[in-house]
Amino acid sequence: MSKIAKKTVAQRILEDPLLSQQWDEERNAPDSLETSCFSCDDYVWWRCHCGYHWISKIQNRFYGEGCPLCNGNLRYKRHCV
């Protein structure tokens, strides 16, 4: 995937209010949406309003995957971060 296409991924996140709000700046540092290139296959950290942090592929978020804790998709609560 070209760098132009990867930059488009970051732009798509920035333009989506939910995704940009849930982008976990602290755990994704030193990478940022403004300065780094990402591919849809990259795994990055997300932070939900409920306080849960999880790692997921960017493409999964584009397809509607949300917080596993809020969605009830956690197998074990001990994995809560």
Protein Blocks (a to p, Z undefined) as FASTA:
>chain_A
ZZklmmmmmmmmmmpmklmmmpcfklmpcbdfklmccdfkbccddddfkopacdddfklm
mnopacfklnopafblklpZZ
